[in-house]
Amino acid sequence: MAKIKIPKKKLKGEDGHKTFSIRVPDDLYEELNTFASKTELSRNEIIEIITILLKEALNIAEIDDHSVK
């Protein structure tokens, strides 16, 4: 009888994604919760939307090499 190959579960962090925390103001946190509630989306689904928006923000962002701090 032929063997059936079962792939091992990928370890956390090996799925092409990285995890990190961000701090957001209280009002933004509440707005995200309201958005999730109104759209009936889970927090994970909201994070997927935020990821899309972050990618777009990086596409339109421009680094000002002449700015001085």
Secondary structure, DSSP 8 states (H G I E B T S, - for coil): -----------TT-SS---------HHHHHHHHHHHHHHT--HHHHHHHHHHHHHHHHHH----TT---
